[in-house]
Amino acid sequence: MAVNERLICAGNVLEEGGLGVRFEVEWAGEKTPAFVVRYDGAPVAYLNRCGHVPVELDFNAGEFFEMSGLYFVCATHGALYDPESGACRGGPCNGRGLHKLKVLERDGQIFLIEGNE
Ligand code: FES
């Protein structure tokens, strides 16, 4: 599959540990919600799909981090995820992490790298 870059948003929209930007990807033949946030200085992106039940993590659009800013939290039952790897860190995700997507930041823009599966 050819690799393609798709613009998601401007880089300055993403503040460290702040609100994320929601977007959609084609996943398993369906439009699937995804999100990108800034963590440890870099953009990180995942399918917006909890490992417990496949629902979106953010009840309030773009709110993925819990209070400390150390983890993503699922608003439905409180599963916690490592923002860097997407690994389950607690709660009902029970070892099932988030699916990471490839993104890059270049010239002040955030791009999704598609076709890398
Ligand atoms: S649906 Fe996310 S923790 Fe239950």
Boltz pocket constraint, residues with backbone or C-beta under 6 A from the ligand:
constraints:
  - pocket:
      binder: B
      contacts: [[A, 50], [A, 51], [A, 52], [A, 53], [A, 54], [A, 55], [A, 74], [A, 75], [A, 76], [A, 77], [A, 78], [A, 79], [A, 91], [A, 92], [A, 93]]
      max_distance: 6.0
